[in-house]
Amino acid sequence: MQVDYKARADKLRELAGSKADVVALVPGANMVYFTGLHFHLSERPIIAMFNSDGDLAFIIPELEMPKLHARPDLEARAFMWSDKDGYEDAFRAAVTEMGLGGTTLGVDGMTMRVSEWLTFQQMDSSIKVQPVERDLIAIRAIKSAFEVEAMRRAIKISEAALDRVLDWVQPGMTEREIAGKISQELIQGGCEGNAFEPLVQTGPNSAFPHGFLTERALLKDELLLIDYGGLVDGYPADITRTFCLGTPTDEMRRMYDVVLRANQAATAAAGPGVAMGAVDKAARDVITQAGLGPYFIHRTGHGLGLDGHEPIPQIATGVDDLLEVGMSFTIEPGVYIPGLGGVRVEDNVVVTESGVDVLTSYPRQLTR
């Protein structure tokens, strides 16, 4: 299935006609989503500009022009600049020829840098700015069949990779060694790479929800938490499973059982028209009723897409926004007890007409 970039651009042009005169994007997930073009956010500024008349223009360095030439379907105008001459004249030409003086640029305030905004201002101080990142992510939050299928493939490859890693892993191996093996298996399985650096946390290190890799070696009979995922067509898997290689203690078993039931409760609660906070509450209630509430110290889930962590939907306490068909997100309750360790069970889901489709299927069990 091919991406309909025209339909995506039409939504952006509607935004340009309502909240801003022109929507300006810099390299990153938004530019990929709306144009299909992958550029590095570097010292060389690149700006894609959409206006409400249906025009698309790029401020673009000379060395990136072949990528734009390869996409005649975009019908994009280029304000090209060279390393020799610098980019100021390209900005000046864009401002003048697109009539940007006195207009409002809609920008993603999370990615556009001050240097780029100041260059627009340098060309014409009457240009205003309007943050539209929430509007952009709201468009991207409803996933197409193509996007869901890409995540489904990323998950399938990632789960097969985890199987191979767990067949290989043994007590005595370090967190860094295990993470390296995960990355290797993802690539060999057909992923483009890691969606993010794998988190491998052993024993008491697993009590840090967002830990970091260390040289600590896994011991027998302790917790092993793996949070990882590969990329397919730019879309991620984001999976967490917690294991014990050996015999878990009764406390470890209880922690795991509570977290698994919280995961299941949140999954059962999710669906179209359900408040995002209600899904979080379903998971949190299970953990609180088990007396472990103080050890669940993060939201239940986040949006999933090109950015990996996307702010819509936000599966967190007090969020009244409603889930819609096509939204994809994680369900990842966890319990983290200092000195003992942590347990997290994370699945990836997409909202359907009747509930959610759980894209992940890796066994949810503590021991292998």
Residue pairs with C-beta under 8 A, 6 or more apart in sequence:
1 145
1 146
1 149
2 146
3 36
3 144
3 146
5 34
5 35
5 36
5 73
5 74
6 73
8 33
8 34
8 139
9 34
9 35
9 50
9 54
9 56
11 139
12 23
12 34
12 50
12 136
12 139
13 50
13 51
13 52
13 53
13 54
14 52
15 23
15 106
15 132
15 135
15 136
15 139
16 22
16 23
16 50
16 51
16 52
16 106
17 52
19 106
19 130
19 132
19 135
20 103
20 104
20 105
20 106
20 130
20 132
21 51
21 52
21 100
21 103
21 104
21 105
21 106
22 49
22 50
22 51
22 98
22 100
22 103
22 104
22 105
22 106
23 49
23 50
23 51
23 105
23 106
23 107
23 132
23 136
24 47
24 48
24 49
24 105
24 106
24 107
24 112
25 31
25 34
25 35
25 47
25 48
25 49
25 50
25 107
25 108
26 41
26 45
26 46
26 47
26 48
26 108
26 111
26 112
26 113
26 116
27 38
27 39
27 40
27 41
27 42
27 46
28 41
28 108
28 111
29 140
29 305
29 306
29 307
30 108
30 111
30 136
30 140
31 37
31 39
31 46
31 48
32 38
32 234
32 306
33 140
33 306
34 48
34 50
35 48
35 56
35 71
35 74
35 76
36 71
37 48
37 67
37 68
37 71
37 74
38 67
38 234
39 46
39 64
39 67
41 111
44 61
44 63
44 64
44 83
44 87
45 59
45 61
45 87
45 115
45 116
45 119
46 58
46 59
46 60
46 61
46 64
47 58
47 59
47 60
47 94
47 116
48 56
48 57
48 58
48 76
49 56
49 57
49 58
49 59
49 94
49 98
50 56
51 98
55 77
55 98
56 74
56 75
56 76
56 77
57 76
57 77
57 78
57 79
57 94
57 98
58 68
58 76
58 77
58 78
58 79
59 79
59 81
59 87
59 90
59 91
59 94
60 68
60 78
60 79
60 80
60 81
60 90
61 80
61 81
61 82
61 83
61 87
62 80
62 81
62 82
62 83
63 83
65 78
65 80
68 74
68 76
68 78
79 90
79 91
79 93
79 94
79 97
80 90
81 87
81 89
81 90
87 119
88 119
88 122
88 123
91 119
91 120
91 122
91 123
92 123
94 100
95 101
95 120
95 123
95 124
95 127
100 120
100 123
100 124
100 127
101 124
101 126
101 127
102 124
102 126
102 127
103 127
103 128
104 127
104 128
104 129
104 130
105 120
105 127
105 128
105 129
105 130
106 130
106 131
106 132
106 135
107 117
107 129
107 130
107 131
107 132
107 133
108 131
108 132
108 133
108 136
109 131
109 133
110 133
111 133
117 129
120 127
121 127
134 311
134 312
137 303
137 310
137 311
137 312
138 312
140 305
140 306
140 310
141 303
141 305
141 310
141 312
141 313
141 324
141 326
141 327
142 324
142 325
142 326
142 327
143 151
143 305
143 326
143 327
143 328
143 350
144 326
147 235
147 305
147 328
148 328
148 350
148 357
148 359
150 232
150 233
150 234
150 235
151 232
151 235
151 236
151 237
151 304
151 328
151 348
151 350
151 359
152 359
153 232
153 233
154 191
154 195
154 229
154 230
154 231
154 232
154 235
154 236
154 237
155 229
155 237
155 239
155 348
155 359
155 360
155 361
157 186
157 189
157 190
157 191
157 230
157 232
157 237
158 186
158 189
158 191
158 228
158 229
158 230
158 237
158 239
159 237
159 239
159 360
159 361
159 362
160 189
161 182
161 185
161 186
161 188
161 189
161 191
161 230
162 182
162 185
162 226
162 228
162 239
162 241
162 362
164 185
165 178
165 181
165 182
165 185
165 226
166 243
166 368
168 181
169 178
169 181
169 218
169 224
169 245
170 218
170 245
171 217
171 218
171 219
171 220
171 245
171 246
172 217
172 218
173 217
173 218
174 214
174 215
174 216
174 217
174 218
175 200
175 201
175 202
175 205
175 213
175 214
175 215
175 216
175 218
176 200
176 213
176 214
176 215
178 198
178 200
178 218
178 224
178 226
179 197
179 198
179 199
179 200
179 213
179 228
182 198
182 200
182 226
182 228
183 193
183 194
183 198
186 193
186 194
186 228
186 230
187 193
189 230
190 232
191 230
191 231
191 232
192 230
192 231
192 232
192 233
192 234
193 230
193 231
194 228
194 229
194 230
194 231
195 228
195 229
195 230
195 231
195 236
195 237
195 238
195 308
196 228
196 229
196 236
196 238
196 308
197 213
198 213
198 226
198 227
198 228
199 210
199 211
199 212
199 213
199 225
199 226
199 227
199 228
199 240
200 213
200 224
200 225
200 226
200 228
201 208
201 211
201 224
201 225
201 342
202 216
202 217
202 218
202 219
202 222
202 223
202 224
202 225
203 216
203 218
203 219
203 222
203 223
203 341
204 338
204 339
204 340
204 341
205 211
205 214
205 216
205 341
206 223
206 224
206 225
206 242
206 336
206 341
206 342
206 343
207 336
207 337
207 338
207 339
207 340
207 341
207 342
208 336
208 342
209 297
209 298
209 334
209 336
209 342
209 344
218 224
218 245
220 245
220 246
221 244
221 245
221 246
221 247
221 248
221 249
222 244
222 245
222 246
222 341
223 242
223 243
223 244
223 248
223 252
223 340
223 341
223 342
223 343
224 242
224 243
224 244
224 245
225 240
225 241
225 242
225 243
225 341
225 342
225 343
225 344
226 240
226 241
226 242
226 243
227 238
227 239
227 240
227 344
227 346
228 237
228 239
228 240
229 236
229 237
229 238
229 239
230 236
230 237
234 306
235 305
235 306
236 304
236 305
236 308
237 348
237 360
238 304
238 308
238 330
238 346
238 348
239 346
239 347
239 348
239 360
239 362
240 332
240 334
240 344
240 345
240 346
241 345
241 346
241 362
241 364
242 256
242 259
242 342
242 343
242 344
242 345
242 366
243 366
243 367
243 368
244 252
244 366
244 367
245 368
246 367
247 367
248 256
248 366
248 367
251 340
252 340
252 341
252 343
252 366
253 366
254 290
255 292
255 335
255 337
255 340
255 343
256 343
256 345
256 366
258 286
258 287
258 290
258 292
258 335
259 287
259 333
259 334
259 335
259 343
259 344
259 345
260 345
260 364
261 286
262 282
262 283
262 284
262 286
262 287
262 296
262 333
263 283
263 331
263 332
263 333
263 345
263 346
263 347
263 364
265 282
265 283
265 285
265 286
266 279
266 280
266 282
266 283
266 300
266 301
266 315
266 331
266 333
267 331
267 347
267 349
267 356
267 358
268 282
268 355
269 278
269 279
269 281
269 282
270 279
270 323
270 331
270 349
270 351
270 355
270 356
271 323
271 351
271 352
271 354
271 355
271 356
272 322
272 323
272 324
272 325
272 351
272 352
272 353
273 322
273 323
274 322
274 323
275 319
275 320
275 321
275 322
275 323
276 313
276 314
276 315
276 316
276 319
276 320
276 321
276 322
276 323
277 315
277 316
277 317
277 318
277 319
277 320
279 300
279 301
279 315
279 323
279 331
280 299
280 300
280 301
280 315
280 316
280 317
280 319
281 317
283 296
283 300
283 331
283 333
284 293
284 296
284 300
284 317
284 333
286 333
287 293
287 295
287 296
287 333
287 335
288 296
292 335
295 335
295 336
295 337
296 333
296 334
296 335
296 336
297 336
298 334
299 314
299 315
299 316
299 317
300 315
300 316
300 331
300 332
300 333
301 313
301 315
301 329
301 330
301 331
301 332
302 309
302 310
302 311
302 313
302 314
302 315
302 329
302 330
303 309
303 310
303 311
303 312
303 313
303 314
303 327
303 328
303 329
304 310
304 328
304 329
304 330
304 348
305 328
312 321
312 327
313 319
313 321
313 323
313 327
313 329
314 321
315 329
315 330
315 331
323 351
324 351
325 351
325 352
325 353
326 350
326 351
327 350
327 351
328 348
328 349
328 350
328 351
328 359
329 348
329 349
330 346
330 347
330 348
330 349
331 346
331 347
331 348
331 349
332 344
332 345
332 346
332 347
333 344
333 345
334 342
334 343
334 344
334 345
335 342
335 343
336 342
336 343
345 364
346 360
347 358
347 359
347 360
348 358
348 359
348 360
349 356
349 357
349 358
349 359
350 356
350 357
350 359
